[in-house]
Amino acid sequence: MARPSSYSPEFREEAVQLALKSSKPVSHVARELDVHPETLRSWVRRYEHEHGNQAGPLEIDERARLKELERRNRELEMEVAFLKKPQRTSRRIPGSEHVRVHRNDATRLSRDSGISPVAES
């Protein structure tokens, strides 16, 4: 059997109204009231279930804005997914015909093949 609640119905009603009207998250309101956040969330859910959602349906302009934001969100998610993919990189730079040679081999290579050594930067 469940133990009796230590909170009065008036306190619960005031806490729910404060949570619904406040711009703060429920957990912050609960902390201010010294109530466990899940307790306050259950009171808010019960209130919304009993009284229905007070917000009502979206207006036409709100629906259009929501649709645009959802489209933009999908685009950004695709961009992020693309940027997270590993990129193939090449160490060879196109158009660069320089050959890097170890310093000890530079003089021997230039004598044997006629290629002048490239200065290391």
Buried (B, 14 or more C-beta within 10 A) or exposed (E): EEEEEEEEEEBBEEBBEBBEEEEEEBBEBBBEBEBEBEBBBEBBEEBBEEEEEEEEEEEEEEEEEEEEEEEEEEEEEEEEEEEEEEEEEEEEEEEEEEEEBEEEEBEEBEEEEEEEBEEEE
